[in-house]
Amino acid sequence: RKLLDGAKSVIVFLYNYFPEKPLSEIDNFIISKYAYGQDYHHVIKDKLYLMIKKISDLVGDINARPFVDSAPVLERSWAEKAGLGWIGKNASFIVPKKGSFFFIAEIITDLELNYDFPRNNDFCGNCTLCIDACPTQAIVAPRIVDARKCISYLTIELKDEIPEEFRGALNDRIFGCDICQDVCPWTRFSKAHSEPLFTPNADLKKMKKDDWEALTPDVFNSIFRKSAVKRAKYTGLMRNIRFVGTDKNT
């Protein structure tokens, strides 16, 4: 209710971003799949506004706000409460028979909706593939990630230099990391998304290591003008490129 006066319901949405074909990772730098296309915050929020309008057309004026990873909303917990899946040992939200490559979004509204209490099963079982695969040992316990060790944090949120202890561990990753999701057995059920705005542009598809290393601010702004990669800024991305690039020379 601190986010919306009179809030009574949370409507949870999942939006698939699994690509039909991953960008080439052979002798190349790697960015996370969620950053292939346009910034998901804007793409999905626009769709949520349309959904709010459709709901209003059906039931009359409502008070509602859309959220996409941009406010203090416990998105995975709400998705779990909605019965959409469970939080895996890698702390990602896993959808049964669909995998974890989904954005989570919400509409919080003053519209009172009928709801039930779905039972969520945890299908991780004894599997520890995600924990074992993390090259920086960031998953310190099931569902507990030490952000200070996570490659996504190191390459996106960290503003200082990447600590030397992680040299050689990023494995050519310059923006984000999908390792703990890629190795998850549930990923085999992932299907390609159908959102054109999440498809990488032609210039990004052509990028090779030499292109990344020679990247200028103008080219960066051109390729990533509407991309989530801009969160790292040009200086942050070039810091990452230099850091992983020197791995081969040390």
C-alpha positions in Angstrom: 0.0 0.0 0.0 3.0 2.3 0.2 3.3 1.9 -3.5 -0.4 2.5 -4.3 -3.1 3.9 -2.1 -5.9 1.4 -1.5 -4.0 -1.5 -3.0 -5.9 -4.8 -2.8 -4.5 -7.0 -5.5 -1.2 -7.9 -7.2 -1.4 -9.3 -10.8 1.8 -11.1 -11.7 3.0 -11.5 -15.3 5.9 -13.6 -16.8 7.5 -12.5 -20.0 9.7 -14.9 -21.9 13.1 -13.7 -23.2 14.8 -16.9 -24.2 16.4 -16.3 -27.6 15.8 -18.5 -30.7 19.5 -18.5 -31.3 22.1 -17.2 -28.7 24.7 -14.8 -30.0 28.0 -16.5 -30.9 30.1 -17.1 -27.8 33.0 -18.8 -29.7 36.1 -16.6 -29.4 33.9 -13.7 -28.5 32.8 -11.6 -25.5 29.5 -12.5 -24.0 26.5 -10.5 -22.8 23.5 -11.8 -20.9 20.6 -13.0 -23.0 18.2 -10.5 -21.3 20.2 -7.7 -22.8 20.1 -8.9 -26.4 17.3 -6.5 -27.4 15.7 -3.4 -26.2 15.5 -2.6 -22.5 12.9 -4.8 -21.0 11.8 -2.2 -18.4 10.4 0.0 -21.1 9.1 -2.8 -23.4 7.1 -4.6 -20.7 5.9 -1.5 -18.9 4.3 -0.2 -22.1 2.5 -3.5 -22.3 1.4 -3.3 -18.7 -0.1 0.2 -19.3 -2.1 -1.3 -22.2 -3.3 -4.1 -19.9 -4.4 -1.6 -17.3 -6.4 0.2 -20.0 -8.0 -3.0 -21.1 -9.0 -3.9 -17.5 -10.4 -0.4 -17.1 -12.4 -0.7 -20.3 -14.0 -3.9 -18.8 -14.6 -2.9 -15.2 -14.5 0.9 -15.1 -11.8 3.2 -13.8 -9.3 1.6 -11.4 -6.2 2.8 -9.6 -3.3 0.8 -10.8 0.5 1.0 -11.2 2.8 -1.2 -13.3 6.1 -2.5 -12.0 9.0 -4.1 -13.9 12.1 -4.6 -11.7 12.1 -0.9 -10.8 10.6 -0.6 -7.3 10.9 -2.4 -3.9 8.5 -5.2 -5.0 9.4 -8.7 -4.0 8.8 -10.0 -7.5 9.9 -13.6 -7.1 7.9 -14.0 -3.9 4.7 -12.6 -5.6 5.2 -14.9 -8.5 5.5 -17.8 -6.1 2.4 -16.7 -4.3 0.6 -16.6 -7.6 1.5 -20.2 -8.2 3.6 -19.6 -11.2 6.6 -21.6 -10.1 9.3 -21.6 -7.4 12.6 -19.9 -6.5 15.4 -22.1 -7.5 18.7 -22.7 -5.7 20.3 -20.2 -8.0 17.7 -17.6 -6.7 16.1 -17.4 -10.2 12.4 -18.0 -10.6 11.7 -21.3 -12.3 8.5 -22.0 -14.2 7.6 -25.7 -14.4 8.3 -27.2 -17.9 9.3 -23.7 -19.1 12.6 -22.8 -17.4 13.8 -19.5 -15.8 14.4 -17.1 -18.7 11.4 -14.9 -17.8 11.0 -11.3 -16.7 8.6 -10.9 -13.8 6.3 -7.9 -13.8 3.3 -6.8 -11.8 0.3 -4.6 -11.8 -0.7 -3.4 -8.3 -4.3 -2.3 -8.2 -7.2 -1.2 -5.9 -9.4 -3.7 -7.8 -10.3 -6.6 -5.4 -9.9 -9.9 -7.2 -10.8 -13.4 -6.3 -7.8 -15.6 -5.5 -6.8 -18.9 -4.1 -3.7 -20.3 -2.4 -1.9 -22.4 -4.9 0.5 -24.9 -3.7 4.0 -24.6 -5.1 6.3 -27.5 -5.2 10.1 -27.2 -5.2 11.4 -29.3 -8.0 15.1 -28.6 -7.5 15.4 -31.7 -5.5 19.0 -32.7 -4.8 20.4 -31.0 -7.9 23.3 -28.6 -7.3 24.4 -27.9 -10.9 23.9 -24.2 -10.6 25.9 -24.0 -7.4 28.7 -26.1 -8.7 28.9 -24.3 -12.1 29.2 -20.7 -10.7 32.9 -19.8 -11.5 33.0 -17.2 -8.7 31.2 -19.4 -6.0 28.6 -16.6 -5.7 25.8 -19.1 -4.7 26.9 -19.6 -1.1 23.9 -21.7 -0.2 20.7 -22.7 -1.9 18.8 -19.5 -2.8 21.5 -17.3 -1.3 23.7 -15.3 -3.7 26.6 -13.2 -2.5 26.1 -10.3 -4.9 29.7 -9.2 -4.3 30.9 -12.3 -6.1 28.2 -12.5 -8.7 29.4 -11.8 -12.3 26.2 -9.9 -13.0 26.9 -7.5 -10.1 30.6 -7.2 -11.0 30.0 -6.3 -14.6 26.9 -4.1 -14.2 26.4 -2.6 -10.8 29.9 -2.4 -9.5 31.3 1.1 -10.1 34.9 0.5 -8.9 37.5 -1.7 -10.5 36.7 -5.4 -10.6 38.8 -7.1 -7.8 41.8 -9.0 -8.9 40.6 -12.2 -7.2 38.1 -12.6 -10.0 40.6 -12.4 -12.8 40.2 -15.5 -15.0 36.8 -16.3 -13.6 34.6 -14.2 -15.9 35.2 -16.3 -18.9 34.7 -13.5 -21.5 31.5 -12.2 -19.9 31.4 -8.5 -20.1 27.7 -7.8 -19.2 25.8 -10.1 -16.9 25.9 -13.9 -16.7 23.6 -16.8 -17.4 25.7 -19.7 -16.3 23.5 -20.8 -13.4 20.4 -20.6 -15.6 22.1 -22.3 -18.6 23.1 -25.4 -16.6 19.7 -25.8 -14.9 18.0 -28.9 -16.1 14.7 -27.0 -16.5 16.3 -24.8 -19.2 15.9 -27.7 -21.6 12.1 -26.8 -21.7 12.8 -23.2 -22.6 11.1 -22.1 -25.9 12.1 -19.1 -28.0 10.3 -15.9 -27.3 8.2 -14.2 -29.9 8.9 -10.5 -29.0 10.6 -8.7 -31.9 11.9 -6.0 -29.5 14.0 -8.6 -27.7 15.8 -9.6 -30.8 19.4 -8.3 -31.1 20.0 -5.7 -33.8 22.2 -6.4 -36.8 25.2 -4.4 -35.5 25.2 -6.4 -32.2 25.0 -9.7 -34.1 28.2 -8.8 -36.0 30.3 -7.8 -33.0 33.5 -9.7 -32.6 36.3 -9.3 -29.9 38.2 -6.7 -32.1 35.0 -4.7 -32.5 34.3 -4.7 -28.8 37.8 -3.7 -27.9 37.7 -0.8 -30.5 34.2 0.3 -29.3 33.8 4.1 -29.2 31.3 6.1 -27.3 29.4 6.9 -30.5 29.2 3.3 -31.6 28.2 2.3 -28.1 25.3 4.8 -28.1 24.2 3.7 -31.5 24.2 -0.1 -30.8 22.8 0.1 -27.3 20.6 3.3 -27.5 17.5 1.4 -26.2 19.4 -1.4 -24.5 19.7 -2.4 -20.8 23.5 -2.5 -21.5 23.5 1.3 -21.1 23.1 0.7 -17.4 26.8 -0.2 -17.2 27.6 2.9 -19.2 30.4 3.0 -21.8 33.1 3.4 -19.2 31.8 0.4 -17.3 31.6 -1.8 -20.3 35.1 -0.9 -21.5 36.4 -1.6 -18.0 34.9 -5.1 -18.3 36.3 -5.7 -21.7 39.8 -4.7 -20.5 39.5 -6.9 -17.5 38.5 -10.1 -19.3 40.7 -9.2 -22.2 43.8 -9.3 -20.1 42.9 -12.7 -18.8 44.5 -14.3 -21.8 47.7 -12.4 -21.2 48.2 -13.2 -17.5 
